[in-house]
């Protein structure tokens, strides 16, 4: 009988330090492997028990997914032995892949697999978002499975109506849900699980909401800087965090929360963006240095966080940090509302406004698209183009005045 176990494929390590969990099939002196699509770090894998260590926040989910695949492989091995007698290890892994393809035309199974992958890389936010998206799709469909070939342009248009009328979703939420469904369908096409011509999104376009990104002028930024607030108060910290983000090219709130003194390298701040996992280096302009001066102790501990937002001892795992960071983000945004009133700013001021404001300021300063993209930490110029699209109306007004004025 074939020996089937789970192993961590440490021969190949991803940039985030994780390796693939694979199903190992040994039969008749030959060995064959099949990837599970799940990844963990070497320190998170118990090689003796061939399972994810319990210390991993999603150990139960990952181990259940691996156990299910092992059970499927054992079932295939038993069937081959009963019907054919002689077989090779690769016969099991190939049947396991083919079996996956014939059964995984069900979008719900594909979505569940993707959610498990998010958990394996400690990405709770997209996992939670996908679960919400496909729970609504399950409610609409009313059946336990939904073949990808049943998802047609007509199906998507009808489902869109369900989201608007029954779920009372906004256009941005509907667009976000449809993008998640499209991502699963496109993935199935890439994996040859459906034919390209069966992709309903070739004939169905997602309606994007018109972006209304709020941003501040430099005059409004100056009004915030000039506010005299009680040092050490929550509103004072909120002001400093907002301005530091603006003066460091729109640093995201999560990255600002995680920032430690080891990130300060002379005239630069160097950190890894949590959203993309990419390293970013930004020059510290005088305004940013002045903000840091308020927080720098006489002998900074490199491991201590710069801003008093989340505890220093919190583990760096995304799932451990998400709740406290979300709580602090809400508190900072509440204080930014007070700041907006005190500074006479008549927009809904949030922490992310700093990022929009920086991008718009670079655009108005005639910076190139490449420079703006680099400063914002975007991986593609198209992302920057979409980001700046909502800022173009005032520029168009000026151009019309120049031409016809």
ZASETI-637835 format. One line per field, with one value per residue (C-alpha): residue number from 1; residue in one letter; x, y, z. Coordinates in pm, whole numbers, plus 50000, padded with zeros to 5 digits. Example, Ala and Ser with C-alpha at 12.3 -4.5 7.8 and 13.67 -1.06 7.14 Angstrom:
<nodes>
pos	(1|2)
code	(A|S)
u	(51230|51367)
v	(49550|49894)
w	(50780|50714)
</nodes>
This chain:
<nodes>
pos	(1|2|3|4|5|6|7|8|9|10|11|12|13|14|15|16|17|18|19|20|21|22|23|24|25|26|27|28|29|30|31|32|33|34|35|36|37|38|39|40|41|42|43|44|45|46|47|48|49|50|51|52|53|54|55|56|57|58|59|60|61|62|63|64|65|66|67|68|69|70|71|72|73|74|75|76|77|78|79|80|81|82|83|84|85|86|87|88|89|90|91|92|93|94|95|96|97|98|99|100|101|102|103|104|105|106|107|108|109|110|111|112|113|114|115|116|117|118|119|120|121|122|123|124|125|126|127|128|129|130|131|132|133|134|135|136|137|138|139|140|141|142|143|144|145|146|147|148|149|150|151|152|153|154|155|156|157|158|159|160|161|162|163|164|165|166|167|168|169|170|171|172|173|174|175|176|177|178|179|180|181|182|183|184|185|186|187|188|189|190|191|192|193|194|195|196|197|198|199|200|201|202|203|204|205|206|207|208|209|210|211|212|213|214|215|216|217|218|219|220|221|222|223|224|225|226|227|228|229|230|231|232|233|234|235|236|237|238|239|240|241|242|243|244|245|246|247|248|249|250|251|252|253|254|255|256|257|258|259|260|261|262|263|264|265|266|267|268|269|270|271|272|273|274|275|276|277|278|279|280|281|282|283|284|285|286|287|288|289|290|291|292|293|294|295|296|297|298|299|300|301|302|303|304|305|306|307|308|309|310|311|312|313|314|315|316|317|318|319|320|321|322|323|324|325|326|327|328|329|330|331|332|333|334|335|336|337|338|339|340|341|342|343|344|345|346|347|348|349|350|351|352|353|354|355|356|357|358|359|360|361|362|363|364|365|366|367|368|369|370|371|372|373|374|375|376|377|378|379|380|381|382|383|384|385|386|387|388|389|390|391|392|393|394|395|396|397|398|399|400|401|402|403|404|405)
code	(X|X|X|X|X|X|X|X|X|X|X|X|X|X|X|X|X|X|X|X|X|X|X|X|X|X|X|X|X|X|X|X|X|X|X|X|X|X|X|X|X|X|X|X|X|X|X|X|X|X|X|X|X|X|X|X|X|X|X|X|X|X|X|X|X|X|X|X|X|X|X|X|X|X|X|X|X|X|X|X|X|X|X|X|X|X|X|X|X|X|X|X|X|X|X|X|X|X|X|X|X|X|X|X|X|X|X|X|X|X|X|X|X|X|X|X|X|X|X|X|X|X|X|X|X|X|X|X|X|X|X|X|X|X|X|X|X|X|X|X|X|X|X|X|X|X|X|X|X|X|X|X|X|X|X|X|X|X|X|X|X|X|X|X|X|X|X|X|X|X|X|X|X|X|X|X|X|X|X|X|X|X|X|X|X|X|X|X|X|X|X|X|X|X|X|X|X|X|X|X|X|X|X|X|X|X|X|X|X|X|X|X|X|X|X|X|X|X|X|X|X|X|X|X|X|X|X|X|X|X|X|X|X|X|X|X|X|X|X|X|X|X|X|X|X|X|X|X|X|X|X|X|X|X|X|X|X|X|X|X|X|X|X|X|X|X|X|X|X|X|X|X|X|X|X|X|X|X|X|X|X|X|X|X|X|X|X|X|X|X|X|X|X|X|X|X|X|X|X|X|X|X|X|X|X|X|X|X|X|X|X|X|X|X|X|X|X|X|X|X|X|X|X|X|X|X|X|X|X|X|X|X|X|X|X|X|X|X|X|X|X|X|X|X|X|X|X|X|X|X|X|X|X|X|X|X|X|X|X|X|X|X|X|X|X|X|X|X|X|X|X|X|X|X|X|X|X|X|X|X|X|X|X|X|X|X|X|X|X|X|X|X|X|X|X|X|X|X|X|X|X|X|X|X|X)
u	(50000|50127|50267|50105|50221|50245|50587|50718|50906|51197|51405|51225|51162|50937|51037|50813|51001|50729|50755|50493|50315|50310|50151|50423|50327|50573|50497|50721|51043|50919|50810|50578|50468|50161|50138|49848|49865|49927|50245|50398|50740|50979|50943|50565|50590|50615|50810|50767|50387|50377|50144|50131|50226|49944|50118|50019|49697|49529|49672|49332|49215|49541|49574|49213|49279|49593|49415|49137|49387|49564|49229|49153|49494|49441|49103|49261|49533|49274|49072|49382|49489|49142|49085|49433|49656|49985|50031|50297|50319|50265|49937|49799|49923|49807|49463|49458|49519|49268|49018|49067|49003|48686|48539|48672|48454|48250|48333|48254|48524|48772|48684|48726|49067|49169|49053|49267|49565|49507|49506|49827|50005|49854|49635|49311|49167|49134|49023|48740|48647|48630|48420|48172|48160|48093|47846|47630|47674|47567|47259|47164|47231|47059|47251|47562|47763|47787|47973|48183|48009|47681|47829|47727|47696|47320|47385|47622|47378|47099|47331|47430|47063|47039|47330|47172|46811|46829|47164|47135|47502|47662|47816|48167|48075|47914|48223|48449|48241|48245|48625|48662|48443|48636|48966|48850|48726|49050|49250|49050|49128|49501|49493|49312|49012|48778|48821|48904|48584|48383|48503|48186|48392|48499|48148|48058|48210|48229|48083|48334|48200|48310|48597|48563|48892|48915|49246|49385|49564|49900|49722|49496|49796|49956|49642|49665|50034|49961|49703|49810|49708|49784|50109|50058|49683|49516|49428|49794|49914|49653|49777|50140|50058|49858|50131|50406|50216|50183|50552|50662|50484|50153|50270|49976|49836|49938|50297|50304|50176|50448|50729|51023|51333|51541|51356|51520|51840|52005|51807|51574|51303|51321|51042|50855|50503|50260|50018|50269|50561|50794|51074|51033|51285|51176|51388|51298|51220|51261|50890|50902|51222|51060|50770|51011|51194|50884|50891|51261|51390|51743|51861|51615|51562|51568|51287|51053|50773|50802|50439|50245|49967|50015|50215|50580|50545|50271|50382|50436|50183|49912|49629|49772|49809|49490|49248|49459|49557|49194|49094|49366|49276|48918|49037|49277|49000|48768|49034|49097|48731|48804|49115|48916|48668|48946|49128|48811|48842|48509|48574|48553|48911|49053|49405|49402|49338|49708|49797|49552|49679|50042|49964|49769|50045|50302|50068|50019|50396|50427|50605|50621|50385|50687|50806|50458|50425|50767|50689|50353|50503|50279|50388|50242|50200|49840|49762|49895|49694|49374|49472|49514|49210|48976|49216|49210|48896|49055|49348|49104|48918|49244|49330|48987|49031|49376|49244|48919|48963)
v	(50000|50350|50567|50911|51196|51574|51741|52096|52165|52360|52328|52638|52933|53223|53589|53595|53298|53042|52710|52496|52213|51913|51568|51302|50968|50678|50352|50076|50266|50577|50910|51174|51510|51727|52086|52171|52541|52613|52772|52813|52897|52620|52723|52675|52315|52010|51760|51481|51503|51620|51907|52281|52366|52469|52803|52908|53116|52913|52569|52397|52523|52437|52091|52012|52109|51892|51597|51619|51594|51300|51123|51185|51045|50737|50682|50703|50457|50209|50239|50186|49884|49730|49789|49781|49604|49761|50137|50404|50693|50946|50775|50886|51247|51281|51145|51377|51676|51556|51486|51836|51974|51776|51863|52216|52358|52443|52805|52758|52487|52708|53000|52785|52674|53036|53130|52847|52986|53331|53173|52984|53314|53481|53714|53733|54042|53901|53567|53739|53945|53639|53452|53740|53766|53396|53365|53619|53424|53104|53280|53395|53062|52851|52532|52375|52389|52627|52506|52776|52709|52820|53163|53351|53724|53692|53519|53797|54073|53903|53858|54223|54313|54087|54268|54609|54524|54245|54314|54695|54708|55023|55037|55017|54703|54539|54617|54475|54155|54108|54152|53871|53642|53744|53664|53307|53261|53397|53171|52871|52969|52996|52653|52499|52416|52580|52680|53047|53087|52986|53296|53507|53816|53835|53968|54119|54449|54549|54894|55095|55369|55722|55795|56097|56082|56370|56553|56864|57162|57272|57568|57325|57112|57428|57505|57162|57214|57545|57400|57436|57112|56970|56774|56404|56415|56176|56454|56572|56220|56199|56527|56408|56070|56232|56485|56223|56013|56313|56398|56034|55993|55874|55602|55369|55347|54983|55059|55365|55157|54896|55149|55095|55304|55059|55190|55530|55516|55857|56085|55807|55584|55227|54975|54687|54771|54520|54550|54446|54303|54536|54739|55116|55390|55753|56058|56223|56586|56846|56837|56458|56484|56744|56507|56226|56457|56463|56084|55996|55894|55982|55628|55477|55102|54981|54734|54995|55138|55504|55602|55496|55322|54947|54755|54679|54316|54231|53959|54071|53819|53998|53825|53936|54297|54346|54402|54653|54840|54860|54991|55257|55357|55423|55629|55836|55902|56023|56270|56379|56488|56719|56844|56918|57127|57315|57388|57489|57206|57110|56753|56409|56394|56043|55911|55791|56152|56212|55962|56115|56463|56368|56211|56518|56752|56563|56579|56954|56993|56845|56530|56252|55957|55733|55945|55952|55575|55518|55746|55582|55233|55115|54803|54919|55257|55163|55159|55513|55624|55492|55648|55992|55971|56131|56427|56527|56743|57058|57017|56982|57296|57496|57354|57451|57803|57825|57715|57912|58177)
w	(50000|49913|50193|50185|50409|50417|50394|50389|50063|50214|49897|49772|50006|49908|49970|50279|50430|50364|50183|50014|50195|49962|49962|49934|49780|49800|49620|49484|49548|49364|49510|49370|49513|49476|49606|49837|49754|50124|50265|50611|50752|50856|51222|51191|51065|51292|51080|51336|51326|50962|51047|51110|51467|51698|51760|51405|51433|51156|51238|51266|50924|50749|50903|50813|50450|50436|50602|50346|50058|50223|50261|49893|49795|50013|49849|49504|49609|49737|49416|49198|49401|49383|49012|48859|49108|48994|48991|49043|49288|49010|48919|49255|49235|48876|48965|49264|49035|48777|49051|49175|48829|48766|49107|49131|48861|49171|49248|49617|49652|49467|49694|50006|49878|49822|50172|50314|50121|50271|50618|50540|50465|50775|50567|50768|50601|50245|50394|50579|50273|50046|50301|50311|49930|49873|50160|49977|49653|49833|49968|49618|49445|49710|49628|49779|49456|49161|48849|48685|48355|48516|48578|48264|48192|48250|48584|48690|48593|48790|49089|49066|49103|49410|49574|49513|49598|49858|50027|49988|49887|49750|49404|49550|49750|49446|49238|49511|49534|49158|49152|49406|49194|48882|49055|49127|48768|48616|48844|48723|48362|48439|48606|48304|48522|48272|47911|47844|47643|47952|48135|48176|48256|47892|47822|48158|48272|48637|48690|48890|49121|49050|49286|49513|49700|49947|49971|50133|49984|50126|50283|50474|50572|50713|50915|51076|51152|51322|51563|51926|52097|52439|52414|52475|52420|52177|51938|51948|51857|51579|51433|51438|51284|51004|50921|50943|50689|50457|50483|50427|50092|50234|50472|50541|50893|50945|50847|51073|51368|51315|51263|51501|51565|51365|51058|51097|50892|50899|50668|50556|50690|50560|50614|50452|50338|50483|50191|49926|50123|49931|50090|50080|50151|50190|50271|50599|50518|50797|50885|50938|51143|51368|51439|51525|51764|51988|52022|52022|52369|52474|52396|52146|52167|51804|51877|52029|51816|51721|51780|52095|51905|51961|52222|52150|52259|52009|51765|51405|51267|51070|51255|51591|51486|51286|51576|51776|51459|51346|51690|51684|51328|51439|51735|51522|51269|51547|51657|51300|51285|51579|51402|51086|51290|51471|51145|50959|50707|50553|50438|50598|50723|50777|50810|50448|50340|50407|50135|49886|49971|49916|49577|49470|49590|49380|49081|49120|49152|48801|48924|48668|48689|48751|49046|49199|49157|49314|49608|49670|49660|49375|49188|48855|48685|48603|48975|49003|48700|48859|49190|49033|48804|49059|49097|48730|48720|48860|48622|48332|48444|48433|48092|47954|48094|47933|47594|47580|47850)
</nodes>
